[in-house]
Amino acid sequence: MKAIHRWGLQTPAYLSRIPHPVLVANGESDRTVPSENTLDLAAGLPRGELVPLCPDAGHGGIFQYHDAFVPRALEFLES
């Protein structure tokens, strides 16, 4: 937790240099990786695609909402 907190306080990385598509997902109540960081990550990636934050979910949101996430992930990987 301390390392993740320190990472979150660092100067933002140059995400604009990443040319690849990136699917970004998280729970809306993630205490491990704050949800605000997820929004910043998706916004900073030129080809970032944000999966809507999983409601009432923490770090395991994609597992709690696997019925919605898996088809979206497969669609992303097929494109």
FENPE-V110858 format. One record per run of one state. SS is the DSSP state (A for helix, B for strand, O for the rest). FROM is the first residue (numbers start at 0). LEN is the number of residues. Records with the same first field share a line. If there is no record, write none. Layout:
SS->FROM-LEN  FROM-LEN
This chain:
O->0-1  9-5  17-4  24-2  27-7  44-3  50-3  54-6  64-1  78-1
A->1-8  14-3  34-10  60-4  65-13
B->21-3  26-1  47-3  53-1
